[in-house]
Structures are given as C-alpha cells and as structure tokens.
Amino acid sequence: MNSKTNFQKYICVDPSFFTSTKRFDSLTPVLKNLKKVGSKIVISTFLKPLFPNLDDEHQVRVLDGNQNEMDDVNSEIVNLLQQWNPLFNKKSNDDYQTLRLKVKDFAKTFFSNLVFADELVEGFLKNRSPPIPLTDIIKKLGKKGKTIFDFIVIGSNGGITISYGTKPISFLPKIEVPQWQGTSKVKRTMIEDGIAPKTLKIIAFLVSSLALHDFVNFFEILNFPNIGINEQDVFDVPLAIIADG
C-alpha cells in the first residue's frame, strides 16, 4: 500500500468561526498549527465581501482613507451566518464591523494562503462529476448547502474541514452522508497545548478506502474500527470522518 495523502493541502474553514469574535480569535492559532508550506486556506465564497480586496498576487491592497470606511452590515452574509450560529446578532452593526476589522488583520496574516472555495471547486469539477449533485444538497439544505457542497468536493480531493463545533456535521444526515467519529491524538495534543478550542472538529470527506486509511493514520485516530483496506475500494457516497478528542 503506497499512499500519503496530504490532508493539509486544502484547509476549509467552517463559517461558524466567523459568528463571534471569540470563535474567530481561535482560528489563527489552529491554522498556524495545521498549515504547511503551500497550504491553501479555503474560505466559503459567501464570505468574500467580508475580506479586503486582494490583488492578482493575493496580497492585501493598501486602502486609502476613503476606501477604508466600513460598509454597512451585509444582511445576506449575516442571515447566512445565523444559519451557522443562531446567536450571531444581525441587529448589531458594531459586532459586524468588529468582525470585519479582525478579518482584515487575518487576511494580512494569511494572504499568500487564502483562496475562496469556488476558485478551487470550478477546477476540480472541470472534467468530473461531483460526489453529490449540488441541486440535491441545495434542495435539502437551502443556500448554506453550497458551502457544504464545496467542502465535500474539496474534501474528495484531499482537503479537510476544520469546524468550530458540530454545526456542519449536523447537516450531513439531511443529505445522507454517513459519518464516523473517533478520538484524534493530534487534536487532543492541540487542545492540551492551548492551540485549539475544545470544540474543534477536523472533518474529512473521503471517497476511497485508501484515503480513509491515510486520514486515520495522519490524525492518529485511536479508537477507529479496524476495517479491511483495499486500494481499489471507492465509496458510492463520500464518507465523513470526524477527528475529535
């Protein structure tokens, strides 16, 4: 068996991280711990208006005084974020603007790594069909289903999703994606070292038994059931594996 899937090539960020300043503040240390040289940090496309403009080299542009003024609350973004965390306060302009300021600093820190999900998904699906049709997911989950669809597509190409809590996991039964969960030694160490919040989940959407084997070993999932691995096995639907602990 010869496979070493790089599950940190694409790190998808659960929108739940953007639904409070406390959650968002926990994101940077997690990413700094998980990312490697060349990692792409994948942001949900609907969050693009929160981010400062990026030039062609993905470097944050310096805004002049007039451009630096904050926009009003983007109601579409806020309404979608409430689907990821109902406690997100859509009535507070202050909360929204504080988030925007933090996102601006975040973009400066990770500018060379940032990519929006649609930029990757379009390329991945150029010559192949998605693991699950987008129309099926949107029908069952509504607009938030596009984010789940993107994460599944990227996951089936060796990416992972980092989640603040279980919100994205709670959507999976509605779209009939099976899930298994195990205790990850890697995640447990991140918590013990003060790097990750206890609520962190690391999710892989896998389409082959070989990728499953790699993920379980890569994140040292201790109590995962011992199953036979055949390099040729391909799953009919993606399998969501959650590294917890």
Secondary structure as GFF3:
##gff-version 3
##sequence-region A 1 245
A	DSSP	beta_strand	10	13	.	.	.	ID=ss1
A	DSSP	three_ten_helix	15	18	.	.	.	ID=ss2
A	DSSP	alpha_helix	21	25	.	.	.	ID=ss3
A	DSSP	alpha_helix	27	34	.	.	.	ID=ss4
A	DSSP	beta_strand	40	43	.	.	.	ID=ss5
A	DSSP	three_ten_helix	45	50	.	.	.	ID=ss6
A	DSSP	alpha_helix	75	84	.	.	.	ID=ss7
A	DSSP	alpha_helix	93	110	.	.	.	ID=ss8
A	DSSP	beta_strand	114	116	.	.	.	ID=ss9
A	DSSP	alpha_helix	117	124	.	.	.	ID=ss10
A	DSSP	alpha_helix	134	141	.	.	.	ID=ss11
A	DSSP	three_ten_helix	142	144	.	.	.	ID=ss12
A	DSSP	alpha_helix	145	155	.	.	.	ID=ss13
A	DSSP	beta_strand	160	164	.	.	.	ID=ss14
A	DSSP	alpha_helix	167	171	.	.	.	ID=ss15
A	DSSP	three_ten_helix	172	175	.	.	.	ID=ss16
A	DSSP	beta_strand	179	183	.	.	.	ID=ss17
A	DSSP	alpha_helix	185	192	.	.	.	ID=ss18
A	DSSP	beta_strand	200	208	.	.	.	ID=ss19
A	DSSP	alpha_helix	209	218	.	.	.	ID=ss20
A	DSSP	beta_strand	234	244	.	.	.	ID=ss21
###
